[in-house]
């Protein structure tokens, strides 16, 4: 994911999501979870039993990428580059991310909020 930021930086939110997906849950990430404020929720659905012909009975009509959908919700907002990094991660690992957020910001919007404008 550092590719999105010219190899110099990976946002903590994106790295955390990558680790959760790699471990299939929050197992082993207790130290990081204690540092972050608030609670977390994770629901991992068990893989369905194999049906006839070696295909899953529930997902036989879906494409493989359609069965790996991840909902990410950013409270307080995120940046366009975080969205880009998650899309890049999805392409690499075969996930489709649905991203919901309270706000999307960029550098200009951030500076407009910090700098006082003369009235």
QUIMOTA-V73476 format. One record per helix or strand of 2 or more residues. SS is the DSSP state (a for helix, b for strand). FROM is the first residue (numbers start at 1). LEN is the number of residues. If there is no record, write none. Layout:
# QUIMOTA-V73476
ss-><SS SS>
from-><FROM FROM>
len-><LEN LEN>
This chain:
# QUIMOTA-V73476
ss-><a a a a a b b a b b a>
from-><2 12 30 52 64 69 78 80 96 104 107>
len-><4 12 6 3 4 6 2 14 6 2 8>
